[in-house]
């Protein structure tokens, strides 16, 4: 007798666990850090350097220059960095598909010295 997976979600448990760990975990951690005065010194010694400041500073954040610098950097990454990296990967993939030796198209200086 074979055991069948429940199609209503029995097989989606591992995927949901991975999503929770690698998506929700960093989102919750970044929210928690936004409520502190986290800086580079808090990494080495979190007890004296990391202080809870609460959400009192969040409404005034858009008035500061650091906020708009962060928005500009994020917009540049989304509008330029993301599409550019996708284009490079797509071009390398197309070259690998056309190549006689697919690894040579992706890693030309590493594979060209290998015997066929």
Secondary structure, 3 states (H helix, E strand, C coil): CCCCCCCCCCCCHHHHHHHHHHHHHHHHHHHHHHCECCCCHHHHCHHHHCCECHHHHCCCHHHCHHHHHHHHHHHHHHHHHHHHHHHHHHHHHHHHHHCCCHHHHHCHHHHCCCCC
